[in-house]
């Protein structure tokens, strides 16, 4: 379940700090 919305990202970032960053790293989009 991926939430491309800003609200979804804020929700994930709030519950799992750095999770979306890890996902980006896995996808090869290290920022």
Short mmCIF file of the C-alpha atoms (twelve columns), coordinates in Angstrom:
data_MODEL
# 
_entry.id   MODEL 
# 
loop_
_atom_site.group_PDB 
_atom_site.id 
_atom_site.type_symbol 
_atom_site.label_atom_id 
_atom_site.label_alt_id 
_atom_site.label_comp_id 
_atom_site.label_asym_id 
_atom_site.label_seq_id 
_atom_site.Cartn_x 
_atom_site.Cartn_y 
_atom_site.Cartn_z 
_atom_site.pdbx_PDB_model_num 
ATOM 1  C CA . UNK A 1  0.000  0.000  0.000  1 
ATOM 2  C CA . UNK A 2  1.800  3.070  -1.270 1 
ATOM 3  C CA . UNK A 3  0.554  6.592  -0.638 1 
ATOM 4  C CA . UNK A 4  1.887  9.009  -3.274 1 
ATOM 5  C CA . UNK A 5  0.010  11.824 -1.564 1 
ATOM 6  C CA . UNK A 6  1.797  14.286 0.692  1 
ATOM 7  C CA . UNK A 7  -0.596 13.376 3.496  1 
ATOM 8  C CA . UNK A 8  0.346  9.738  3.149  1 
ATOM 9  C CA . UNK A 9  4.054  10.521 3.185  1 
ATOM 10 C CA . UNK A 10 3.650  12.701 6.255  1 
ATOM 11 C CA . UNK A 11 1.735  9.874  7.914  1 
ATOM 12 C CA . UNK A 12 4.427  7.318  7.129  1 
ATOM 13 C CA . UNK A 13 7.221  9.692  8.070  1 
ATOM 14 C CA . UNK A 14 5.490  10.404 11.375 1 
ATOM 15 C CA . UNK A 15 5.049  6.743  12.276 1 
ATOM 16 C CA . UNK A 16 8.227  5.411  10.717 1 
ATOM 17 C CA . UNK A 17 10.997 8.048  10.723 1 
ATOM 18 C CA . UNK A 18 13.242 7.551  7.732  1 
ATOM 19 C CA . UNK A 19 11.131 4.739  6.299  1 
ATOM 20 C CA . UNK A 20 10.399 6.483  3.022  1 
ATOM 21 C CA . UNK A 21 14.107 7.306  2.770  1 
ATOM 22 C CA . UNK A 22 14.893 3.617  3.076  1 
ATOM 23 C CA . UNK A 23 12.289 2.847  0.425  1 
ATOM 24 C CA . UNK A 24 13.874 5.419  -1.847 1 
ATOM 25 C CA . UNK A 25 17.260 3.815  -1.284 1 
ATOM 26 C CA . UNK A 26 15.828 0.413  -2.184 1 
ATOM 27 C CA . UNK A 27 14.311 1.828  -5.353 1 
ATOM 28 C CA . UNK A 28 17.621 3.445  -6.210 1 
ATOM 29 C CA . UNK A 29 16.493 6.996  -5.568 1 
ATOM 30 C CA . UNK A 30 18.878 7.977  -2.807 1 
ATOM 31 C CA . UNK A 31 18.480 11.675 -2.113 1 
# 
